[in-house]
Amino acid sequence: MSAYLPLLNKRAVVTGGSRGIRAAIVRRLAAEGASVVFTYSASPDAAMTLVQEIITAGGRAFALQADSADPAALQAAIRRAVERLGGLDILVNNAGTLVHALIDDFSQADFDRTLAINVRAPFFAMQEAARHMKAGGRIINVSSNVAVSAAVPGASVYGLSKSALTAMTRALAHEFAPRGITVNAIQPGPTSTDMTAGMEDYIIGRVPAGRMADASEPAALVAYLAGPDASFINGAAITIDGAMTA
């Protein structure tokens, strides 16, 4: 009996997909049958390694270089992806940046870049996706549980950006719904990635579940929202953080 592939023949674009949660999302979508194009801003070797891993496992994946801080470059990458895939069914906005600093030390350059990548980039990626998606399309934005509670000193700008992304998700769900396209967000909490390396003991002490998430767990939620069973979930922001912000 063949494996059930809920995303078979679906065409997906994932922004910023060569490491951490991003790479896990690319792997999961490909494992469920989707053809995936992901963007990366740096580390071409890591991107090509991920592509080869997926191809070796029998999936389809391609990588395109694009700096998400540059809306024109990001939209051009999405257009190239659509040409390669022959259409677009799934967009996952997952490129993100985190600068952890108190207000006295936060530079204007870091403030502007945080909003450029975490807020502006998803907006213009969705704008471009709207030109190619048809009914049945799925847009998933990767926000953060800091959109619920940013109770950590130094997370003000990151929290601002992720709260804006969640609010934008809910608003755009109303615009896309008449087209038959859903727009949802996931809000991961502490996840074992290179971004959290060295902070595990501090973080785990704040999580009621007593552990951090594996990157495969938020990736599984993205795949569910991209799949056929989530067609009536729209405008939702689903937190996945082991009850940290409950």
N, C-alpha and C positions, 0 to 999 in steps of 0.2 A: 504494500500500500504506500503510495507516495505521501510525502509530508504535506501538511496543510500550509500553504503560503498565502496569507491574507493580503499581501501587497504585491502579488504576482502581476507583472506588466505595468506596475505603477512607476512613475518617473519622479524622482525626488531631487531637490537641491537642499544641501545643508551648508550654512555659512560657517566658516571657521572650524573645519572638521577633522583635524589631524591629531588631536590630543584629548585626554581626559574624557569628560562627558560627551564632547563633540565626536570623538572617535568612536565611542560606544554607540552613539546614535547611528552613525554611518554603518557600523557593523550590524546593528540590529535591523535596520531598514533593509539592508542587502540580504541578510539571512532570511527575512520574510518575503523575499522575492522582488523587491524594488531595484530598479537601476538608479544608482546614486551618483550625483556629481556634488563634490564638496569643494568649498573654497578654503584657501589658507593664505595667510599674509607673509609668513616666513617659514623656515624649516622645510624646504622642499624634500629633503631626504626622508623626514618623518611622513610626509604626505605620500610619497611614492611607496614607502614601506606599507602603509595602510592600504593603498590601492592593490599592491601585489598580494597582500594577505587575503583580501576579499576575493580577488580573482582565483587564487589558489583554492579557496573554499567553494568555488563554483558560482560566485556572485559577479555582479557587474558594478564597477566603480571607476570614476574618473576624478582627477584633481585639477583645479584651476587656481592660479595665483590671483588674488585680489585683496587689496587693503580695504577692509570694511569701513575705515574712516573716510574713504573717498567714495561718495555715492555714485559718481559716474562709473568708476571702475567696478563697483559691485553690481550695478545694473548691467553693465556690459558683460560681466561674467555670467549673470543669469541668462542673458540672451544667448550667449555661446552655449550654455548648458542646454537650453531649450532646443537649439539647433542640433546638438549632438544627440539628445534624447528623443527628439521628435515631438515634444510637448512637455507639459508640466502638470503634475497632479498633487505634489506635496512640496511645501516650503517649510524648512525648519530654520528659524533665525536663532543661531546659537553662538555667533561670534560675540565675544564679550571681553571686557577688561576690568580689572580691579586694582585701584590704587588705594592703599590703606594709610591714611594720614589724618592727624588732627587738623582742625580748621586753621590753626596758626601756621601750619606747615604746608598747606595745600596750595599748589601753584595754579595759576590760571590755565597754563598749558595742559596740566593733568585734568583739570575740571572740563575743559573744552573737549579733550580727547575722549574722556569717559562718556560724555553725552553723545559725542559723534559716533562712537562704536556701539554703545548700549541702547541708544534711543533713535538717533537719526538713521543709522544703518538699517535697522529693522523696518522703519517706516518706508524708506525708499526701495528696499527689497520687496516689501509687500506691494508697493505701487507698481513695480515692474512685473511681479507675479500676476497682478490683476489683468495685465494685458495678454496673458497666455493661458490662465486657468479657466477651466470650464466647470459646469455643475459637477459636484462630487469632489471638488478640490479641498485640500486640507492645508491650513497654515497653523504652525505651532511655534510659539515664541518661548524661548527659554529665559524665564525671569529668575527670581530668587526668593527664598523665604524672608530675606530682608525687606521685601515689599510688604510683608506682614508686620515684622518687628525688626528694626535695625538697632537692637539693644547692645551694640558694641561700639565703644569709642573709636573714631577713625573711619567709620563706615557711612558717614553722612552722604557723601556724593554718590557712592555706589548704591546706597539705599534709595536716594532720589532717582537715579537712573532706572532702577528696576521697578520702583513704584510707577514711574511714568510708562514703562513698557507694559506693565499689567493693565494700567488704565487705558492705554492706547489699544490693547488687545480687546478689551470689553467694548470700547466704542466702535472699533472697526468691525466687530462681529455683526453689528447692525447694518453696516454698509455692504458687507459681503453676503449676508444671509439671503437677500433676494436673488443672488446669483447661484445659490446652492452650494456656497463655499463656507466652511466653518473656520473660525479663528479662535484658538485657545492658547492658554499659557500653562506651562508647568513652573513650579516654584521650588526648585530643589534646595535642600538644606546642606549640611556638611557632607561632603562626598570625598572619597579617597582619590585624590588626583595630585598632580605635581603642585597645584596651587595651594594645597593644604598640607603639604609635606612639612614635618617638623612641628605642626600645631595639633597633632592628634590628641595628646593627653588633655590639653586645655579644652578642646572642642568636645570631646566625648563626655567630659564632666558636665556639659550643659545640655546633653541630649537624653531625654527620658528613656529612649530605647537602648542606651548604653553602648552605642556603636555609631560609626559613620556609614553612610550608604556606599555601596559599590556603584561604580559608574553605570553598570548594566541596569540598575534599578530605575533611575530616571529615563534611561534609554528605552526601557520596556514601556513606560508610560507614554512616551512620545509615539512609539510604534502603535500602541493601542488607539491613541487619538487620531493617528493617520489612517486607521483601518476601518473596515465596514461596520463594525459594531458601535462606532462612536459618532454616527451620522447626526444624532440629535443633541450632542454635546456641543454647545456653541457659546462663546463669550465667557467660558469658565477659566478660572485660575486655580489650578490644583496644586496644593502644597504637598511636598514629599520630603519630610524632614524628621521622621521618627518622633513626632509630637513635640518638637523643640519649641514651636510657636503656638501650640494648642492652648 
